[in-house]
Amino acid sequence: MWSVPVVCASSAVPAIAASRSVQQTLPGAGLYVTASKTDGGIGYGPDDGTTNTADSSLNWNPATGKPTNCQRFAHGEGIFTPGSNSTSGADGSYGSTSGFWWATPQDDAGNFIKGATAQLNAGAKFVTTVKLTVPAGANASWTLSNVTINRKKWGQGGLSGPLVRLPGARNALAFGGVKGTWTASAPSVTPGANGDMVFTGTITFQTTENALVRDNGKQHYGQAVIMPGTVFFQTAYGWNQFTLTSTVENATIVTTVPGGYTNPYPASKPLVLTKTLTTTTFIVPC
């Protein structure tokens, strides 16, 4: 049996959100997405700081769908990596990142099988739609034309860059990130409801290496960070809503088990995920 371990359950996106969160349950795998705001702006992992709290939400009220601190907050949705999404953090700590995780096989009693493996094959692809809504006016075009990714302007030519492998450490994560390449397509700006302006862009991350987790009795999970380090919007001229919607476009997981156990996903019959997991998170001003 290969079951989903107990993880932090995320709340449903309330009615004020522009989109909803969808998370289909799969054996031993999950997808999570986080957006945040700091003193300088909003987005993903803003340049001047990130959060590190349980399930990545900070100063956020899930019942109202609004922040409880107007200057610094984060909101995460989806199924988070069991234990922690940071290899350097203690179990129970979560940073404001977005990623995909998978687990090694378990036995019929739900215990992890020491010596079992689970590999995410190279070429796994994850797609994230980035959307920002701002009030229309003289300053809207400045805000939307100065969006940055990793401190570089997200212009009409798009951007691209590498992500590196993040090694494991003291918790249950064998590694926290998989080597690959991200590509940000040229964004669009269109009129929205009530005369608002909407910035929409797509970021695709694709792995370039096989990522193997070998269960050693302590480490059971592999994780791929699916976004560049930062996506940043200035907030000096106001904003209405920011959303991130991530999807597992395709991913293939192969497992092995020691003798005497049943292998859930051998190379001849891997677990293939094709647009199966989708998760949306959002933030709004106070």
N, C-alpha and C positions, 0 to 999 in steps of 0.2 A: 504494500500500500504506500502510495506517495501522497500525503495529505498536506494541506496548507497549514502551517503553524499559526499559533495565536499571534496576531499583530494588532497594532493600534488601528481601530476602526475610525474612518473619517466620517464627518457629518455630511448630510446632503446639502447641496447648494440651495440657499433659500430663494424665494421668488424674485428678489430684487436682482439676482444675477442674470447676465445676458445669456448664459449657457449653463447646462447642467453637468454634473459629474456622473460618469458611467464607469463602472468597474465590474467586469465579469470575473467570477472566481475561476481560477485555473489551478491545477495541482502544482504546488511548489514554485510559484512565480507571481510577481506583482509589479505594478507600475505606480509611481507616485510623482506628484508635481507640486511645486511650491512657488508662490509669488510673495514679494515683500516690499516694504517701504522703510526708508531711513530718513534722516534729516535732509539729505540732499536730493532725493528723488525716489522713483518707484521702478519696479521691474523684477528682474531675476538676479539674485545675488548682487545688489547694488554696490557700486564702487567703494562706498565709505562704510561698509560693514554688513555682516550677515547675522543671523540669529542661531542659537544653539539650544533649543528647548525640546521637550517631549513632543514627538510627532511633527516637529518643525513649525507649529503654530505658536505665535507670540502676540500677546495683547490683542487677541481676536475672539469675538463672541460668536460662536456658531449659531446660536439661537436667533440673533438679529442679522447676521451676515455683515457686521460692521466692526471696525476696530475699537478697542477700549483705550488706546493711547494714540493720539493723532500724529505723533512724530515718528514712532518706530513700531512696526508690526509685521507679522508674516502669517500667511494662511496656506496650509498644505492640504491636499486631497489625495485620495487613492489608498492603496495598500502599501505601507512603508516596510522597508527591509526589517525583518524581525531583529530586535535588539538595538540596532543603531544603523544609521546610514553613513557613519563616519568611522573609518578604520582607526582613527586616533582618539575617538571618543569612547567613554564608558558606555556600557549597555544602558539603554534608556535615554540617551542623548541623540538629538536629531538636528541637523543643519538644514538651512533653507536651500536645498538642492533639488534636482529632479532626476529620477533614474528608474532603472529596471533591475529587478533582482530575480535570482532563481536559486533553488536549493538542491542539495544532494538527496538521494532517495531515503525513505524511511521504511522500517519493517512494519509488520501488521499491527504492532502495538503502538506505532507512532514514534518510535525511537529512531534517531539517525543511525545509519549503518556505517560504522568505521571502515574506511578503506574504499567506500563507494565513491564514484565521481559523477559530476555533472558538468558538461561542457556547452557553452554558448559558442556555436560555430561562427567563424569569421563571416562578415557580410551582413550581420544583423542590422536592421535599419529602423530608426525611430524618427517620427515627424512631429514637430511642435508648431502650432499656429499661435502667433503672438498678436494680440489685439489691444490697442489703446484707444479709448474714446475721450476726446477733449472738447471743451466748449468752443463753438465757432467764434471767430473774431480776428482782430488784427494780429494777435500773437499766436494763433493756433498753428499757422504754417511754420513759425520758428520752432515751436515745440516738436512738431512732427518731422521736421527736417534735420533735427539734431539728436536723433536717437543713436545710441552707440552700442556696439558689441565689443567687449574687451577693449573699451576706450577708443575704438575706431568708429567713425561715422558710418551708419548703415545707409548707404546711399543707393542710388538707382542701379549701380553696378553689382550690388550684392557684396557679400563677404564670405570668406572661408578660412578654415584654420584647423590645427590638430588638437586632439585631446590625448593625454598620455595615460598609461596604465598607472593606477594608484595601488601600491602594495598593501597587504594586510598588516594587522598589528595585534592588539591585545584582546580583541573581542571576536565575535563569531563570524566576521567577514573575512573571507580568504583574500579578497582584494576589493577596493572601493571604486575602481574605474577601469575601463577597458580601452586600449589604444584604438584610435580611429580618427575620422575626419568629419568635421561639421561644415555645412554649407548653408548660408542664409540667402535666399532668393531676393530679388528686387522687391521691395514692399510697395503697397498701394495705399492711397489715401482717398477715401470716398465720403460723401455726405451720409450722416446717420440720422437717427430719430431726433426730432426737435431742433434740427439745424446743427447738431453736433458734427464733429469731424472724426473719422475712424481710420486709424493706422492699422494695417494688417500685413504681417510678414510671416514667412515660413522658414523654419530652421530644421534641416535634416542632418541627423548624425548616423554614420555607418561605421561599424567596427571593422578593423583591418587585421585582427588576429583571433585565433581560437582562444577562448578564455575558460580554462579548466579549473574546477574546484575539486580537490581531493579531500574527502572528509577525514580529519585526523582526530576526531573525538571532541574537538573544540570548535573548529571552523567548519561551517556547513553551507555558507552562502557566498555567491558571487554577485557582483553588482556592476552595472554600467551606468555612469553618469551620462545623460543624454543631451545636455545643453552646454554651450560655451560658458566661460567663467561668469560673464556679466552681460545682461541686456538692460540698458539704463535709459530712463526718460526723466528729463527735468520737470519739476512740478511748480516752478515759480509762477506760471500763468494759469494754473488750474488744470484739473483732470476730473473725469467722471467715473471711469472704470478701467481696470487692466485685467486681462484674462490670458491664461496659458492653457491650451488644449493639446495634450500629447497622445500619440497613438503608436502602438507597436506595429509598424508597417509589415515587417516580417522578421522572424527570429526562429532559429532551429536549435533545439537542445537535445544532446545525446547523453545517455547515462550508462554507467557500468556498476555492477555490484559484485561482491565476493561470492564464491561458491556457496550454494545452499539458499540463496535469495533469488527472488524473481526480479528481473531487470525491467523497469517500466518503459524505458525508451532506448532500446539498443540502436546501434547505427543503422540497422536494417529497417527500423520503424521509429524514427525520432519524433519528438514533440515539435510540431511545426505551428507557429503562431503567425497568422496572416490577418492583420487588421482586427485582432481579437480583443486587445485591451485598449481602452480609451479613457483618459481622466482629464477633467477640467478643474482648474482652480481660478479664483478671482480675488481681487482686492478693490475696495472703494474708499473714498475719503471719509472722514468723520462726518 
